[in-house]
Amino acid sequence: MGCVFQSAEEKHVTKVDWMFSSGERVKDDFVLFYYANISVPVGRFQNRARLVGDISHHDGSLLLQNVEEADQGTYTCEIRFKMESLVFKKAVVLHVLPEEPTELMVHVGDSTQMGCVFQSTEEKHVTRVDWMFLPGERAKEEIVLRYYPKLNASKGYPQNWGRFQNRVNLVGDISHNDGSIRLQGVKESDGGNYTCSIHLGNLTFRKTIVLHVILKEPRTLVTPAALIPEILGGNQLVTIVGIICTTILLLPVLILIVKRTHRNKSSVTSTTLVRSLENTNKAHPEKHIYSSITTQEVIDEEESSGKPEATYMTMHPVRPSLRSAPPSGPLDNKSVGGMPKSEQAF
């Protein structure tokens, strides 16, 4: 935060005070005071604040490091001169932005941008920008990029060496103290610590970024079976599996029911067929087959006696059915001859 008193006269600075006000407290807090060539930071700003201006040139600029969210507020600088009651004051309002990522993750073959911006209320001219790479604790530090501005020119010529050649570009606006770079075609060996250094005269700003390189997963052949869990939701898949298991468990019961049903139908069909045949037999009685009985002896006896008598033949029906009674024996003469005359007459 700059605090420079512009004057053509030679003045001797005797004291410089920096005060902080968050807007919530009535009393201001001391940040730093300078007196008799001694600079002393105070309170929670100790080890984080220091004077970076040239006191002999009326420059009492303050550098605040490791800025915290609580550091947001108004900073007031007061410069006092020897043998004068004049006090030069300047207020600087500090807005704390979200912290930039200090760790980046990138896939092999992709590109990534690493930011490096120095915030200042004073216009500072960048004299050099360095980017260094450290792949490991015991490895040797390598140069990624160096930027040297040309005299009387707004742009310089960045240079890169080694394996970063033609893969690193300076994309930041140097006029706004932005030394950001872009790394293209990231390799697995590019993982490590990248340190940016922005030089502004006697002031140097540094920032370190850790880059993690992720290997891309190999592509696998996707089969229709592998797509089933993606196509079907979890509930649908559980329902289908439940239906299949239930069907397997009930299959023997279904087979038994089908067999019993088939047997009942066969029994009913047989009973119906037997009843149909019985009804048919009643409607159409069986035809009787008659056999003739020879009467040669009777006729011979009649001729020998010379007395003509009436001769009768009895016809016995023979049924083809196996359940019918056995056929009668030979004709009994007594049954013929012993019949009453009333039955023998026609």
C-alpha positions as CSV (number, residue, x, y, z in Angstrom):
1,M,0.0,0.0,0.0
2,G,1.6,3.2,-1.3
3,C,2.3,6.3,0.8
4,V,4.5,8.8,-1.0
5,F,4.7,12.5,-0.4
6,Q,5.6,14.4,-3.5
7,S,7.7,17.5,-2.9
8,A,10.4,19.4,-4.7
9,E,11.8,20.6,-1.5
10,E,14.2,18.5,0.5
11,K,12.5,17.4,3.7
12,H,13.6,15.0,6.4
13,V,11.1,12.4,7.5
14,T,11.1,11.8,11.2
15,K,8.1,9.5,11.7
16,V,5.8,7.2,9.8
17,D,2.7,5.7,11.3
18,W,0.2,3.2,9.8
19,M,-3.2,2.8,11.4
20,F,-6.0,0.3,10.6
21,S,-9.8,0.7,11.0
22,S,-12.2,-2.1,10.2
23,G,-15.2,0.3,10.5
24,E,-16.6,-1.7,13.4
25,R,-14.3,-0.4,16.2
26,V,-14.2,3.2,17.3
27,K,-10.5,3.2,18.1
28,D,-8.0,2.5,15.3
29,D,-5.3,-0.2,15.6
30,F,-1.6,0.4,15.1
31,V,-0.2,-1.6,12.2
32,L,3.4,-0.2,12.1
33,F,5.3,2.8,13.3
34,Y,8.7,4.1,12.1
35,Y,10.9,6.4,14.2
36,A,14.6,7.1,14.4
37,N,15.4,4.7,11.5
38,I,13.6,1.8,13.3
39,S,10.4,0.1,11.9
40,V,8.2,-1.8,14.3
41,P,5.1,-3.7,13.3
42,V,2.5,-4.1,16.1
43,G,-0.1,-6.5,17.3
44,R,-1.6,-9.1,14.9
45,F,0.3,-7.4,12.0
46,Q,3.6,-8.4,13.5
47,N,5.8,-10.5,11.2
48,R,3.4,-9.7,8.3
49,A,3.9,-5.9,7.8
50,R,7.0,-4.0,6.9
51,L,8.0,-0.7,5.2
52,V,9.2,-1.1,1.6
53,G,9.4,2.5,0.6
54,D,12.5,4.7,0.5
55,I,12.2,7.0,3.4
56,S,14.9,9.4,2.0
57,H,12.5,10.0,-0.9
58,H,9.5,10.6,1.3
59,D,8.2,7.0,0.5
60,G,6.5,5.2,3.5
61,S,4.8,2.5,1.5
62,L,3.7,-0.6,3.4
63,L,3.9,-4.3,2.4
64,L,1.3,-6.5,4.0
65,Q,1.9,-10.3,3.5
66,N,-0.3,-13.3,4.1
67,V,-3.5,-11.2,3.9
68,E,-6.4,-12.5,5.9
69,E,-10.1,-11.9,5.6
70,A,-10.0,-9.8,8.8
71,D,-7.5,-7.4,7.2
72,Q,-10.2,-5.9,5.1
73,G,-10.7,-2.2,6.0
74,T,-9.1,1.3,5.8
75,Y,-5.4,1.8,6.3
76,T,-4.2,5.3,7.0
77,C,-0.6,6.5,6.6
78,E,0.8,9.5,8.4
79,I,4.2,11.1,7.5
80,R,5.8,13.7,9.7
81,F,8.7,15.9,8.8
82,K,11.5,17.5,10.9
83,M,10.9,21.0,12.2
84,E,7.4,21.1,10.6
85,S,4.0,20.8,12.0
86,L,2.7,19.6,8.6
87,V,1.4,16.0,8.6
88,F,0.9,14.2,5.3
89,K,-2.0,11.6,5.4
90,K,-3.2,9.1,2.9
91,A,-6.0,6.5,3.3
92,V,-6.1,3.2,1.5
93,V,-9.2,1.0,1.4
94,L,-8.3,-2.7,1.2
95,H,-10.8,-5.2,-0.1
96,V,-9.9,-8.8,0.5
97,L,-10.7,-11.1,-2.4
98,P,-11.3,-14.9,-2.2
99,E,-8.0,-16.8,-2.1
100,E,-6.7,-18.0,-5.4
101,P,-6.1,-21.8,-5.6
102,T,-2.6,-22.8,-4.7
103,E,-3.2,-26.4,-5.9
104,L,-4.3,-27.3,-9.4
105,M,-5.4,-30.6,-10.8
106,V,-5.2,-31.3,-14.6
107,H,-5.4,-34.3,-16.8
108,V,-2.6,-35.4,-19.1
109,G,-2.7,-33.7,-22.4
110,D,-4.9,-30.8,-21.2
111,S,-3.8,-27.1,-20.7
112,T,-3.9,-25.2,-17.4
113,Q,-3.4,-21.6,-16.4
114,M,-1.4,-20.6,-13.3
115,G,-2.1,-17.2,-11.9
116,C,0.5,-14.8,-10.4
117,V,-0.8,-11.2,-9.7
118,F,0.7,-8.6,-7.4
119,Q,-1.9,-6.2,-5.9
120,S,-0.7,-2.7,-5.3
121,T,-2.2,0.7,-4.9
122,E,0.9,2.3,-6.4
123,E,2.0,2.0,-10.0
124,K,5.0,-0.3,-10.0
125,H,7.0,-1.1,-13.1
126,V,7.8,-4.8,-13.4
127,T,11.5,-5.3,-14.0
128,R,11.4,-9.1,-14.3
129,V,9.2,-12.2,-14.0
130,D,10.6,-15.6,-13.2
131,W,8.8,-19.0,-13.2
132,M,10.7,-21.9,-11.6
133,F,9.8,-25.6,-11.4
134,L,10.7,-28.1,-8.7
135,P,9.6,-31.7,-9.5
136,G,10.6,-33.1,-6.1
137,E,12.3,-32.4,-2.8
138,R,15.7,-33.7,-4.0
139,A,15.4,-32.7,-7.6
140,K,17.1,-29.7,-9.2
141,E,15.1,-26.6,-9.8
142,E,14.4,-25.9,-13.5
143,I,13.6,-22.7,-15.3
144,V,10.1,-22.6,-16.8
145,L,10.0,-19.0,-18.1
146,R,11.8,-15.6,-17.7
147,Y,10.5,-12.2,-18.8
148,Y,12.7,-9.2,-19.3
149,P,11.0,-6.0,-20.4
150,K,12.7,-3.9,-23.1
151,L,13.6,-0.3,-22.5
152,N,10.9,2.2,-23.6
153,A,8.6,-0.7,-24.5
154,S,5.4,-2.0,-22.9
155,K,6.2,-5.6,-23.8
156,G,9.2,-7.7,-23.4
157,Y,10.1,-11.1,-24.7
158,P,9.5,-14.1,-22.5
159,Q,11.9,-16.9,-22.8
160,N,11.5,-20.6,-21.8
161,W,14.0,-23.4,-21.7
162,G,14.3,-27.2,-21.7
163,R,11.2,-29.4,-21.8
164,F,8.9,-26.4,-21.3
165,Q,10.0,-24.8,-24.6
166,N,7.1,-24.0,-26.9
167,R,4.6,-25.2,-24.2
168,V,4.5,-22.2,-21.9
169,N,3.1,-18.8,-22.7
170,L,2.9,-15.6,-20.7
171,V,-0.8,-14.6,-20.7
172,G,-0.9,-12.0,-17.9
173,D,-0.9,-8.2,-18.4
174,I,2.5,-7.0,-17.2
175,S,1.3,-3.4,-17.0
176,H,-1.1,-4.6,-14.2
177,N,1.6,-6.6,-12.4
178,D,0.1,-9.9,-13.8
179,G,2.6,-12.6,-14.6
180,S,0.2,-15.5,-15.2
181,I,1.3,-18.3,-17.6
182,R,-0.5,-21.1,-19.5
183,L,1.1,-24.6,-19.7
184,Q,-0.1,-26.6,-22.7
185,G,0.1,-30.3,-23.4
186,V,0.6,-31.3,-19.8
187,K,2.7,-34.4,-19.3
188,E,2.8,-36.7,-16.3
189,S,6.3,-35.5,-15.5
190,D,5.0,-31.9,-15.2
191,G,3.6,-32.5,-11.7
192,G,5.3,-30.5,-9.0
193,N,5.8,-27.0,-7.5
194,Y,5.8,-23.9,-9.7
195,T,7.1,-20.7,-8.1
196,C,6.4,-17.3,-9.6
197,S,8.6,-14.2,-8.8
198,I,7.5,-10.7,-9.8
199,H,10.3,-8.2,-9.3
200,L,9.3,-4.5,-9.0
201,G,12.6,-2.7,-8.4
202,N,13.7,-3.7,-4.9
203,L,10.4,-5.4,-4.1
204,T,9.8,-9.1,-5.0
205,F,6.5,-10.9,-4.9
206,R,6.5,-14.7,-4.8
207,K,3.8,-17.3,-5.1
208,T,4.0,-21.1,-5.3
209,I,1.4,-23.4,-7.0
210,V,1.3,-27.1,-6.7
211,L,0.3,-28.9,-9.9
212,H,-1.2,-32.4,-9.7
213,V,-1.3,-34.4,-13.0
214,I,-4.1,-37.0,-13.4
215,L,-3.7,-39.9,-15.7
216,K,-6.6,-40.4,-18.1
217,E,-8.5,-43.7,-17.6
218,P,-8.2,-46.2,-20.5
219,R,-11.2,-46.5,-22.6
220,T,-13.0,-49.9,-22.3
221,L,-15.4,-51.6,-24.7
222,V,-18.9,-51.1,-23.6
223,T,-21.2,-54.2,-24.0
224,P,-25.0,-54.2,-23.9
225,A,-24.8,-56.1,-20.6
226,A,-22.8,-53.3,-19.1
227,L,-25.3,-50.7,-20.2
228,I,-28.3,-52.5,-18.4
229,P,-27.6,-50.9,-15.0
230,E,-27.4,-47.5,-16.6
231,I,-30.6,-47.9,-18.7
232,L,-32.5,-49.4,-15.8
233,G,-32.9,-47.6,-12.6
234,G,-32.1,-49.3,-9.2
235,N,-35.8,-49.9,-8.4
236,Q,-36.6,-51.3,-11.8
237,L,-33.7,-53.7,-11.6
238,V,-34.8,-54.9,-8.2
239,T,-38.3,-55.4,-9.4
240,I,-37.2,-57.5,-12.4
241,V,-35.0,-59.7,-10.3
242,G,-37.8,-60.2,-7.8
243,I,-40.2,-61.3,-10.6
244,I,-37.7,-63.8,-12.0
245,C,-37.0,-65.3,-8.5
246,T,-40.8,-65.6,-7.8
247,T,-41.4,-67.3,-11.2
248,I,-38.7,-69.9,-10.5
249,L,-40.1,-70.7,-7.0
250,L,-43.7,-71.0,-8.3
251,L,-42.8,-73.1,-11.4
252,P,-43.1,-76.5,-9.7
253,V,-46.5,-75.6,-8.2
254,L,-47.7,-74.4,-11.6
255,I,-46.6,-77.7,-13.2
256,L,-48.4,-79.7,-10.5
257,I,-51.6,-77.8,-11.0
258,V,-51.5,-78.3,-14.8
259,K,-51.0,-82.1,-14.3
260,R,-54.0,-82.4,-12.0
261,T,-56.2,-80.4,-14.3
262,H,-55.2,-82.6,-17.2
263,R,-56.1,-85.8,-15.2
264,N,-59.5,-84.4,-14.2
265,K,-60.3,-83.6,-17.8
266,S,-59.2,-87.1,-18.9
267,S,-61.5,-88.7,-16.2
268,V,-64.4,-86.5,-17.2
269,T,-63.9,-87.4,-20.8
270,S,-63.8,-91.1,-20.1
271,T,-67.0,-91.0,-18.0
272,T,-68.8,-89.0,-20.7
273,L,-67.7,-91.5,-23.4
274,V,-68.9,-94.5,-21.3
275,R,-72.3,-92.8,-20.8
276,S,-72.5,-92.0,-24.5
277,L,-71.9,-95.6,-25.4
278,E,-74.6,-96.9,-22.9
279,N,-77.1,-94.5,-24.3
280,T,-76.3,-95.6,-27.8
281,N,-76.8,-99.3,-26.8
282,K,-80.2,-98.5,-25.4
283,A,-81.3,-96.6,-28.4
284,H,-80.1,-99.2,-30.8
285,P,-80.6,-102.8,-29.4
286,E,-78.3,-105.6,-30.6
287,K,-79.3,-107.7,-33.5
288,H,-80.0,-111.4,-32.5
289,I,-78.3,-114.2,-34.4
290,Y,-80.3,-117.3,-34.7
291,S,-79.0,-120.8,-35.3
292,S,-81.0,-123.7,-36.8
293,I,-81.2,-127.1,-35.1
294,T,-81.3,-130.1,-37.4
295,T,-84.4,-132.3,-37.2
296,Q,-83.2,-135.1,-39.4
297,E,-83.9,-137.8,-36.7
298,V,-87.4,-136.6,-36.0
299,I,-88.3,-136.6,-39.7
300,D,-86.9,-140.1,-40.1
301,E,-89.0,-141.3,-37.2
302,E,-92.1,-139.8,-38.6
303,E,-91.5,-141.5,-42.0
304,S,-90.9,-144.9,-40.3
305,S,-94.0,-144.7,-38.3
306,G,-96.1,-143.5,-41.1
307,K,-97.9,-141.0,-39.0
308,P,-97.5,-137.5,-40.0
309,E,-97.1,-135.1,-37.0
310,A,-96.4,-131.5,-36.6
311,T,-92.7,-130.7,-36.0
312,Y,-91.6,-127.5,-34.2
313,M,-88.2,-125.8,-34.1
314,T,-87.2,-123.6,-31.2
315,M,-84.8,-120.7,-32.1
316,H,-82.4,-119.5,-29.4
317,P,-80.8,-116.1,-29.8
318,V,-77.0,-115.9,-29.6
319,R,-75.7,-112.5,-28.4
320,P,-72.1,-111.5,-29.5
321,S,-71.5,-109.7,-26.2
322,L,-69.0,-111.3,-23.9
323,R,-71.2,-110.5,-20.9
324,S,-74.2,-112.6,-22.3
325,A,-75.0,-116.1,-20.9
326,P,-73.5,-119.2,-22.5
327,P,-75.5,-120.8,-25.4
328,S,-78.0,-123.5,-24.5
329,G,-77.4,-127.2,-24.9
330,P,-79.0,-129.6,-27.4
331,L,-82.8,-129.4,-27.7
332,D,-84.5,-131.5,-25.0
333,N,-87.1,-133.9,-26.6
334,K,-89.1,-133.7,-23.4
335,S,-89.4,-130.0,-23.7
336,V,-90.7,-130.4,-27.3
337,G,-92.8,-133.4,-26.9
338,G,-94.0,-132.4,-23.4
339,M,-95.4,-129.0,-24.4
340,P,-99.1,-128.7,-23.9
341,K,-101.2,-129.0,-27.0
342,S,-102.3,-125.4,-26.5
343,E,-98.7,-124.3,-26.8
344,Q,-97.9,-126.6,-29.7
345,A,-100.7,-125.4,-31.8
346,F,-100.1,-122.5,-34.2
